[in-house]
Amino acid sequence: MKMFLKRVLPMLVIAVLAFGLGRYYSASTTEGPAPVDAPGFLWPNPPQLEPFALTDEEGQPFDEKSLVGKWTLLFFGYTHCPDICPVTLAVLKEVRKGLRDLQAFDDHAQVFLISVDGERDTPEVLRTYVRHFDPAFRAATGAPEAIHLLTRQVAADFTRVTTDDSGDYWFDHSPAILLVAPDKRVVGEFLPPQTPATLIREIRQIVEFVEDND
């Protein structure tokens, strides 16, 4: 009997451990939704935006509360930007059109240019600039320290660059497009190259996932 127990007991221990590990693995792989096929999806721990305070294209306050209850696409740039900003706005115009059939997004969506050039980009300048691309587009800006309160939260800092004494300058800034959920979580970050078709597909998947699993 003792010999039998010596031979069988280790096998029982191994079987119990294997059963337990199997249940743990099964639970860990089946509990909770699977991530979507979108490289820009920030999951499962998307950052939540903290307080910031800017001024929008109508001269009204724009802060973290302005994002509540709405899907928001935002990116950082400025109206004197020679290339990436107008290209990005043109792409976002197509993205917005391509997502009109996605009710959760289209009913509560906004597109924002956050200008890093508060000195030149007054509300009037911003309004004229973004509405040239789409009448529904929005914009906001502020003093550098106010903008930094937002950019630092999403690792999208910017740098003012000048090369001579003429007073002319430009900015190095993040080219990313951010997708902010209605609860202020940054759930998407899309880096160049950005095509309308790819962005439409990825944003659609992310919005549907978040709406279904919140």
ChimeraX attribute file (.defattr): number of C-alpha atoms within 10 A of each C-alpha:
attribute: neighborCount
match mode: 1-to-1
recipient: residues
	/A:1	6
	/A:2	7
	/A:3	7
	/A:4	8
	/A:5	11
	/A:6	10
	/A:7	11
	/A:8	11
	/A:9	11
	/A:10	11
	/A:11	12
	/A:12	12
	/A:13	11
	/A:14	11
	/A:15	12
	/A:16	12
	/A:17	12
	/A:18	12
	/A:19	12
	/A:20	12
	/A:21	12
	/A:22	12
	/A:23	12
	/A:24	12
	/A:25	11
	/A:26	11
	/A:27	11
	/A:28	10
	/A:29	11
	/A:30	10
	/A:31	8
	/A:32	9
	/A:33	12
	/A:34	10
	/A:35	13
	/A:36	15
	/A:37	11
	/A:38	18
	/A:39	11
	/A:40	20
	/A:41	20
	/A:42	17
	/A:43	14
	/A:44	10
	/A:45	9
	/A:46	15
	/A:47	16
	/A:48	16
	/A:49	19
	/A:50	13
	/A:51	11
	/A:52	16
	/A:53	19
	/A:54	22
	/A:55	20
	/A:56	24
	/A:57	24
	/A:58	15
	/A:59	14
	/A:60	11
	/A:61	14
	/A:62	19
	/A:63	18
	/A:64	16
	/A:65	16
	/A:66	13
	/A:67	19
	/A:68	16
	/A:69	13
	/A:70	19
	/A:71	23
	/A:72	22
	/A:73	21
	/A:74	20
	/A:75	26
	/A:76	25
	/A:77	24
	/A:78	25
	/A:79	18
	/A:80	16
	/A:81	15
	/A:82	10
	/A:83	8
	/A:84	15
	/A:85	19
	/A:86	18
	/A:87	12
	/A:88	20
	/A:89	20
	/A:90	16
	/A:91	17
	/A:92	25
	/A:93	18
	/A:94	16
	/A:95	19
	/A:96	22
	/A:97	12
	/A:98	17
	/A:99	18
	/A:100	13
	/A:101	12
	/A:102	12
	/A:103	11
	/A:104	16
	/A:105	22
	/A:106	16
	/A:107	12
	/A:108	13
	/A:109	21
	/A:110	18
	/A:111	22
	/A:112	22
	/A:113	26
	/A:114	24
	/A:115	27
	/A:116	29
	/A:117	24
	/A:118	20
	/A:119	11
	/A:120	13
	/A:121	21
	/A:122	19
	/A:123	20
	/A:124	12
	/A:125	13
	/A:126	25
	/A:127	20
	/A:128	13
	/A:129	22
	/A:130	22
	/A:131	13
	/A:132	13
	/A:133	15
	/A:134	16
	/A:135	12
	/A:136	14
	/A:137	20
	/A:138	20
	/A:139	27
	/A:140	28
	/A:141	29
	/A:142	22
	/A:143	14
	/A:144	15
	/A:145	9
	/A:146	16
	/A:147	23
	/A:148	18
	/A:149	17
	/A:150	21
	/A:151	20
	/A:152	11
	/A:153	16
	/A:154	17
	/A:155	10
	/A:156	16
	/A:157	17
	/A:158	19
	/A:159	12
	/A:160	11
	/A:161	11
	/A:162	12
	/A:163	9
	/A:164	8
	/A:165	7
	/A:166	7
	/A:167	7
	/A:168	9
	/A:169	13
	/A:170	16
	/A:171	16
	/A:172	13
	/A:173	19
	/A:174	18
	/A:175	18
	/A:176	21
	/A:177	22
	/A:178	22
	/A:179	25
	/A:180	26
	/A:181	25
	/A:182	20
	/A:183	15
	/A:184	22
	/A:185	19
	/A:186	23
	/A:187	22
	/A:188	25
	/A:189	20
	/A:190	20
	/A:191	13
	/A:192	10
	/A:193	8
	/A:194	16
	/A:195	13
	/A:196	17
	/A:197	12
	/A:198	14
	/A:199	22
	/A:200	17
	/A:201	15
	/A:202	18
	/A:203	23
	/A:204	18
	/A:205	17
	/A:206	23
	/A:207	20
	/A:208	15
	/A:209	15
	/A:210	15
	/A:211	13
	/A:212	9
	/A:213	9
	/A:214	5
